Amino acid sequence: MLLCLQLRKDYEDDKQRVVSRALAQAQRDADTVRRQTEERCKDEFAEEMKKVVQKHKGEISATKKKQWVR
């Protein structure tokens, strides 16, 4: 009976270690994906802002040219 209890305890301990490792790895993977996604979004935002600023400058320039023509 004692052997059975010890085996059961060992099994539960091993199972808990495996689950803990799996959860830790899943958390690391999720963190990595989150960081990569944040970096990609930041880069895309910066590129989009450059385009918007460039377009805005072009519109301002065109407006100024129209004002001077009149």
N, C-alpha and C positions, 0 to 999 in steps of 0.2 A: 504494500500500500504506500509506503514511504517513497519508494522508487517511482511509482506512478505520479505522486504529487510533485516530486522533483522534476520529472520529465515534463509534466504539464507547465510548471513554473518556467523551466528553460525554454519551452516552446513559446510561451506568452512573452517572455523577455526578448527572444529572438524576433518574434513577430513585431513587437513594439519598436525594436531597433530598425528593422527593415522599413516599417511604415515611416518612422522619423526621418530616415535617410531619404526615402522617396519624396516626402513632403519638402524637405530641405532642398533637394535637387529641383523639384518643381518650382519652388519659390525663386531659386537662383535663375532658372530658365525664364520665368515670368519677368523677373527684374531685368534680365538681359534684353528681352524682347521689348519691354517698356522703354528702356534707355535708347535702344535703336530706333524705336518708333518716335520718341520725343525728338531725337536728333534729326531724323528725316523730316519731321513736321517743321522743326525750327529752320532747317535749310530751305524747305519749300516755301515757308513764310517769307524768309529773307529774299528769295528770288522773286516772289510775287510782289513784295514791297518795292524792289528795284524796278520792276515793270511799271507799277502804278506811279512811282515817282517820275520815271522817265516820261510816261504818258502825260502826267500832269505838267511837267516842264514844257513839253511840246505844245500842249493846249495854251499855257500861259504865253509862250512865245508867239503862237499864232494870233492870240487875242491882242497882244501888244502891236504886232505888225498891222493888224486891221485898224487899230486906233490911230496909228501914225499915217496910214493911207488916207484917211478921211480928212 
